[in-house]
Structures are given as C-alpha cells and as structure tokens.
C-alpha cells in the first residue's frame, strides 16, 4: 500500500468523522465516554465525538482488509490497501449528503 492510499483512507475517515449521522449518537452518549471530572464544553465534546467516529471508521474499515490478508495468506499486498479503502468508502457513504450540503452542492 502506498502513501497515497493511506492518505486517502485517512481523509475519508476524517470526512466521515465530521459528517456522519453516527456522530449524533456518539455525541448523545458523551456521559459514557467523556470523563465526569472535566467540564462539559460543547466544542470539545463535538471534536472528541468526531475523532471517535473517524477512529471507528478506520478500525471497522480495516476488518475486511485483515480478513483478506488472512484468507490469502499474503502480507501487506496492494490489494489489501484497496480493500481497506473500499471498506472505509462504504462506511463513508451515509455522510455524503452532509458533505454535499456543506459544499453547497
């Protein structure tokens, strides 16, 4: 996998973290993951919710790539990068309406 694939995968995960409909659920569940001793500052909680969704996108999107590597018994082939990219792209599909609204399209 080249650096360009990894940059594209991370970029898609960040977009999904910002515009995903799952962001609302993660934000609403802040008492579960946000430390109680910190003040509840909305911009901080929103940013952390976005980071959580982006990280989960990277992790869940990488599962098919790991299964592909396990099934083919190859280590880090370029195809596994494409599988990871496809997994992240599928997870980013629900965020596309939010992205187009933000761009004014």
ZIKAWO-V120694 format. One record per pair of residues at least 24 apart in sequence whose C-alpha atoms are under 6 Angstrom apart, sorted by the first residue. I is the first residue (numbers start at 1). J is the second residue. D is the distance in Angstrom with one decimal. If there is no record, write none. Layout:
i:I j:J d:D
i:I j:J d:D
//
This chain:
i:1 j:78 d:4.7
i:1 j:81 d:5.2
i:9 j:85 d:5.5
i:13 j:54 d:4.9
i:13 j:57 d:5.7
i:14 j:54 d:5.3
i:16 j:92 d:5.2
i:16 j:95 d:5.8
i:17 j:50 d:4.6
i:17 j:53 d:4.7
i:17 j:54 d:4.1
i:18 j:50 d:5.4
i:19 j:95 d:5.2
i:19 j:98 d:5.5
i:20 j:95 d:4.5
i:61 j:87 d:4.4
i:61 j:88 d:4.6
//
